[in-house]
């Protein structure tokens, strides 16, 4: 009966009855509280929550976010299902922006599981206030909403969602409201100033009305970069190994590579595990390199590395630059794609003031938020190491760099060299990546 104390696999061994605790401590496989479930009989697994019985907190066989063994799948299964959805439409279609098309795809394929559509007003409010879905109390980092300026999109209507000449989905409207955007910005980003790119997006890109309701997917956007659904990506990942997710929104340079390769030897990552490089290729902030160019840099680097321990896939996600809350959003996404661990870098999903250049978030705010909720998410956090390049030993951690001569190249100087056609040292950037950047950027 006392097994109820191990809520969602988060409690320490001290919460268990003495005999069972001693048994678990003697089990070689148990290295963290998250793995308590591994030593329990299958009949008892319900008492330890949703993390599952495998060493991998999330595998191709494990639960999606929200606890179900299968992720949300809102795609119509056949032409009859598509025709039935289209027949419900009773107002003119909505033309989606690129950001909205990304959200539609992630909703339809289950990447945002357990969501089955755009959030209604009550869900939007609850997520903003508490980071929780009402009813289930499931953790969720940021709202997923559809905006429109049209007055005819009201509850009870069904509308086609079009993108670049193709109908991606049909939305059945359940909720429509005028959002309090300053409140949304404050809760999502911790700020309301237009100096923050997320606040600018909400205030200047989104229309003044939000609508919520379930969607039925008819197609996915045609993109330059390939996109796998969570179910499809899970099938490509090893089911008996930890999978460490590396999120990025910029081209990968040498320091990034060192970070994700070294993650495989982190204390909480099992030997023989793999890393999933899972870049976001959707819209980011205004001055970032475009998604197609980023994709090209990843592809040449993938070919150059040719490392069986490094898996690659691309995520059509629209960045908010929300810092700590976005770290949770990324962990939920990677959990649904089948990852067990998540690398959280310094100032992850952070941004700077467009006026002063000051950082909006602290260096470790995202890491702290990720660690706080990792057990509930059945994920493990791998904090990124502080590494530098030295003349004597190449890349080393800060602790290993004592007495060595660091070699530095600022981002500003790198961009200047890139534009000027000057040589860029290969300790800083991969030549194949630099070549793509020079061909595709000015």
Buried (B, 14 or more C-beta within 10 A) or exposed (E): EEBEBBBBBBBEBEBBEEEBBEBBEEEEEBEEBBBBBBBBEEEBBEBBBBBBBBBBBBBBEBBBBBBEEEBBBBBBEEEEBBEEBBEBBEBEBBEBBBBBBBBBBBBBBBBBBBBBBBBBBBBBBBBBEEBBBBEEEBBBBBBBBBBBEBEEBBEEBBBBBBBEEEBBBBBBBBBBBEBEBEEBBBBBBBBBBBBBBBBBBBBEEBEEBBBBBBBBBBBBBEBEBEBBBBBEBBEEBBBEBBBBBBBBBBBBBBBBBBBBBBBBEBEBBBEEBBBBBBBBBBBBBEEBBEBEBBBBBBBBBBEEBEEEEBBBBBBBBBBBBBBBBBBBBBBBBBBBBBBBBBBBBBBBBBBBBBEEEEBBBBEBBBBEBBBEBBBBBBBBBBBBBEBBBBEEEBBBEEEEBEEBEEBEBEEEEBEEBBEEEEEBEEBBBBEBBBEBBEEBEE
